[in-house]
Amino acid sequence: MAVIGHWVASFLLCYLVPQASVTLLCKMAMMSDFTCGFLLLAKVEGVAVFPWYLSTPPPAANATIQYWKESGQWLPGVDETASQGFLGFAALFPMYLDIPYSHSVLGMAIIGLLVAIIAWLRYGIGFAYAMAIFLAAISHPVLDMFFHDAYVLAGNRAVSRVTVNFWQIYYMEPVAFLLECCLAYGGYRLWWSTRKARGSDEVAKKIAYYKRSWGKHQPAGFRLENWGNFHIAMV
């Protein structure tokens, strides 16, 4: 799964835990990709690519495959060499991913737990809110298991790899994009159904506050009380 589809978990959790911040949970749902970016730069995780416009795999891809075979991270019958038809993610461009930390349930569980503890200590959030943070973090690798390689445990990519390989299907880009949009929009509409307009008393207080703020130092023609029934309320 790419980006917006992951937000379905955040919206669902915010629907179940209304006091949770949808912004925070959306960020937690994408924490897996944020972490992956840092680990790729640090060369803790890696990618081996074989673009369609090349007749043979790049030397770096061959070197990565050889390293996986020597270190027990190659999956016979699942991974394929170039001579067998190096498929990778056929819906995008052929690649292999070595992301067993950022896209593992265990890795995201640790990060989610740390963020939940910090939020509890700093802001005094309740148990339900803390669980929403934790579940939003681990939702990313769980949903990714349908699309591409993801893992239960962190570390060796060959040990707890789980995938349905939806991205292995050719010409699946439009379907995948439509599916993600539907998931995100459906989750958003579910969450939005719990939102309520602020009470009239609070709105009235805001109007009075801004009328006083603008009226003190503005010329008579610009004072809100001279604008008839037209009011600006920033709520």
TABELPE-V134536 format. One record per residue. N is the residue number from 0. PHI is phi in degrees with one decimal (* if undefined). OMEGA is omega as a letter, one per 40 degrees, with the letter a starting at -180 (999 if undefined). D_FIRST is the distance of its C-alpha to the first C-alpha in Angstrom with 1 decimal. Layout:
n: [N | N]
phi: [PHI | PHI]
omega: [OMEGA | OMEGA]
d_first: [D_FIRST | D_FIRST]
This chain:
n: [0 | 1 | 2 | 3 | 4 | 5 | 6 | 7 | 8 | 9 | 10 | 11 | 12 | 13 | 14 | 15 | 16 | 17 | 18 | 19 | 20 | 21 | 22 | 23 | 24 | 25 | 26 | 27 | 28 | 29 | 30 | 31 | 32 | 33 | 34 | 35 | 36 | 37 | 38 | 39 | 40 | 41 | 42 | 43 | 44 | 45 | 46 | 47 | 48 | 49 | 50 | 51 | 52 | 53 | 54 | 55 | 56 | 57 | 58 | 59 | 60 | 61 | 62 | 63 | 64 | 65 | 66 | 67 | 68 | 69 | 70 | 71 | 72 | 73 | 74 | 75 | 76 | 77 | 78 | 79 | 80 | 81 | 82 | 83 | 84 | 85 | 86 | 87 | 88 | 89 | 90 | 91 | 92 | 93 | 94 | 95 | 96 | 97 | 98 | 99 | 100 | 101 | 102 | 103 | 104 | 105 | 106 | 107 | 108 | 109 | 110 | 111 | 112 | 113 | 114 | 115 | 116 | 117 | 118 | 119 | 120 | 121 | 122 | 123 | 124 | 125 | 126 | 127 | 128 | 129 | 130 | 131 | 132 | 133 | 134 | 135 | 136 | 137 | 138 | 139 | 140 | 141 | 142 | 143 | 144 | 145 | 146 | 147 | 148 | 149 | 150 | 151 | 152 | 153 | 154 | 155 | 156 | 157 | 158 | 159 | 160 | 161 | 162 | 163 | 164 | 165 | 166 | 167 | 168 | 169 | 170 | 171 | 172 | 173 | 174 | 175 | 176 | 177 | 178 | 179 | 180 | 181 | 182 | 183 | 184 | 185 | 186 | 187 | 188 | 189 | 190 | 191 | 192 | 193 | 194 | 195 | 196 | 197 | 198 | 199 | 200 | 201 | 202 | 203 | 204 | 205 | 206 | 207 | 208 | 209 | 210 | 211 | 212 | 213 | 214 | 215 | 216 | 217 | 218 | 219 | 220 | 221 | 222 | 223 | 224 | 225 | 226 | 227 | 228 | 229 | 230 | 231 | 232 | 233 | 234]
phi: [* | -85.3 | -127.3 | -64.2 | -62.1 | -67.8 | -70.6 | -58.8 | -66.4 | -64.5 | -64.3 | -63.7 | -66.1 | -68.1 | -66.0 | -78.9 | -124.1 | -58.3 | -77.1 | -74.2 | -80.4 | -66.3 | -64.1 | -63.2 | -68.2 | -65.6 | -66.8 | -65.7 | -65.6 | -99.7 | -59.7 | -60.6 | -71.2 | -59.0 | -63.5 | -60.7 | -58.7 | -65.7 | -70.8 | -67.2 | -64.2 | -82.7 | 63.7 | -80.0 | -115.1 | -154.5 | -135.7 | -115.1 | -112.8 | -145.2 | -57.5 | -63.3 | -84.5 | -101.6 | -81.6 | -135.7 | -63.2 | -62.1 | -55.1 | -64.1 | -67.5 | -62.1 | -65.8 | -65.5 | -61.7 | -64.0 | -64.9 | -62.3 | -65.1 | -72.1 | -100.4 | 76.1 | -107.2 | -92.1 | -109.4 | -60.8 | 85.7 | -113.5 | -75.5 | -132.2 | -80.2 | -62.1 | -67.9 | -90.3 | 106.6 | -70.4 | -87.7 | 58.2 | -99.2 | -66.8 | -73.0 | -107.1 | -146.5 | -55.0 | -156.5 | -116.3 | -113.0 | -120.2 | -127.1 | -81.9 | -106.8 | -68.5 | -113.2 | -111.6 | -62.6 | -63.3 | -61.4 | -73.8 | -64.6 | -64.6 | -65.3 | -60.8 | -65.6 | -63.8 | -65.1 | -63.5 | -65.5 | -62.1 | -64.3 | -67.0 | -69.9 | -84.1 | -118.0 | 67.5 | -67.1 | -83.2 | -63.9 | -62.5 | -63.6 | -62.0 | -65.9 | -62.9 | -61.3 | -61.7 | -68.7 | -62.4 | -65.5 | -80.1 | -64.8 | -63.2 | -64.2 | -64.9 | -67.9 | -64.3 | -59.8 | -76.0 | -101.0 | -151.4 | -58.3 | -146.9 | -137.2 | -85.2 | -101.5 | -88.8 | 122.0 | -69.7 | -66.2 | -93.7 | -86.7 | -127.2 | -68.5 | -134.0 | -162.4 | -93.2 | 61.9 | -59.1 | -74.4 | -78.5 | -80.0 | -66.5 | 58.9 | -94.1 | -55.1 | -61.6 | -66.3 | -63.5 | -64.1 | -64.6 | -62.4 | -64.9 | -62.1 | -65.7 | -62.2 | -64.8 | -69.4 | -61.8 | -64.6 | -62.6 | -64.8 | -64.1 | -64.4 | -63.4 | -65.3 | -93.0 | -77.5 | -127.3 | -67.4 | -66.7 | -62.7 | -62.5 | -64.1 | -67.3 | -61.5 | -62.2 | -64.3 | -64.4 | -61.2 | -62.0 | -63.0 | -72.6 | -65.7 | -66.3 | -63.5 | -77.6 | -76.0 | -66.9 | -120.7 | -105.2 | -57.2 | -55.1 | -66.6 | -105.3 | -74.5 | -63.5 | -68.8 | -95.1 | -97.1 | 69.6 | -93.2 | -90.0 | -125.3 | -110.7 | -120.4 | -97.7 | -125.2]
omega: [a | a | a | i | a | a | i | i | i | i | i | i | i | i | a | a | a | a | a | i | i | i | i | a | i | i | i | i | i | a | i | i | i | i | i | i | i | a | i | i | i | i | i | i | a | i | i | a | i | a | a | a | i | a | i | i | i | i | a | i | i | i | i | i | i | i | i | i | a | a | i | a | i | a | i | a | i | i | a | i | a | a | i | a | a | a | a | i | a | a | i | i | a | i | i | i | i | a | a | i | a | a | i | i | i | a | a | i | i | a | i | i | i | i | i | i | i | i | i | a | a | a | i | a | a | a | a | i | i | i | i | i | a | a | i | a | a | a | a | i | i | i | i | a | i | a | a | a | i | a | i | i | i | i | a | a | a | a | a | i | i | i | i | i | i | a | i | a | a | i | a | a | a | a | i | i | i | i | i | i | i | i | a | a | i | i | i | a | i | i | a | i | i | a | i | i | i | a | a | i | i | i | i | i | i | i | a | a | a | i | i | a | a | a | a | a | a | i | a | a | a | a | a | a | i | a | i | a | a | a | i | a | i | a | 999]
d_first: [0.0 | 3.8 | 6.5 | 8.4 | 6.6 | 7.1 | 10.7 | 11.5 | 12.5 | 14.6 | 16.3 | 17.1 | 18.6 | 20.6 | 21.8 | 23.1 | 24.4 | 25.7 | 27.2 | 23.9 | 22.8 | 19.7 | 19.4 | 19.6 | 17.1 | 14.5 | 15.4 | 15.3 | 11.7 | 10.9 | 13.7 | 11.7 | 10.7 | 14.3 | 15.8 | 14.1 | 15.7 | 19.0 | 19.0 | 18.3 | 21.3 | 23.3 | 22.6 | 21.8 | 18.5 | 18.1 | 16.6 | 18.6 | 18.2 | 20.1 | 19.8 | 21.0 | 24.1 | 25.5 | 27.8 | 27.3 | 24.8 | 25.6 | 27.9 | 25.4 | 23.0 | 26.1 | 27.1 | 23.9 | 24.0 | 27.6 | 27.0 | 24.4 | 27.1 | 29.8 | 28.1 | 26.9 | 23.1 | 23.1 | 22.1 | 24.6 | 23.6 | 19.9 | 19.9 | 22.1 | 24.5 | 25.1 | 28.0 | 26.0 | 23.4 | 20.9 | 17.7 | 14.9 | 11.8 | 13.9 | 11.6 | 11.6 | 14.6 | 15.8 | 15.0 | 15.2 | 13.7 | 16.0 | 14.3 | 16.0 | 16.9 | 14.2 | 11.6 | 14.3 | 15.2 | 18.7 | 18.0 | 16.1 | 18.8 | 21.4 | 20.1 | 19.6 | 23.1 | 24.6 | 23.4 | 24.6 | 27.9 | 28.4 | 27.7 | 30.2 | 32.8 | 32.5 | 32.0 | 33.0 | 30.0 | 30.3 | 28.8 | 26.5 | 25.1 | 24.8 | 22.9 | 20.5 | 19.8 | 19.4 | 17.1 | 14.8 | 14.6 | 13.8 | 11.3 | 8.5 | 9.3 | 10.1 | 7.0 | 5.3 | 8.5 | 7.8 | 5.6 | 7.5 | 10.3 | 10.7 | 14.2 | 16.5 | 19.2 | 19.3 | 21.1 | 21.5 | 18.4 | 20.4 | 21.5 | 18.7 | 15.8 | 13.8 | 11.4 | 11.6 | 10.6 | 9.2 | 8.6 | 12.3 | 13.6 | 15.4 | 15.3 | 12.1 | 10.9 | 12.8 | 11.7 | 7.9 | 9.1 | 11.5 | 9.5 | 7.5 | 11.1 | 12.7 | 10.9 | 11.6 | 15.0 | 16.0 | 15.4 | 17.2 | 20.1 | 20.4 | 20.8 | 23.1 | 25.3 | 26.5 | 27.5 | 31.3 | 33.5 | 35.7 | 39.2 | 42.1 | 44.0 | 41.3 | 41.0 | 44.8 | 45.0 | 42.5 | 44.5 | 47.7 | 46.3 | 45.3 | 48.5 | 50.5 | 48.5 | 49.0 | 52.5 | 54.1 | 54.0 | 53.5 | 56.4 | 57.5 | 55.9 | 52.5 | 52.7 | 50.4 | 53.3 | 54.8 | 51.9 | 52.9 | 50.3 | 47.4 | 45.5 | 42.5 | 40.7 | 37.9 | 36.1]
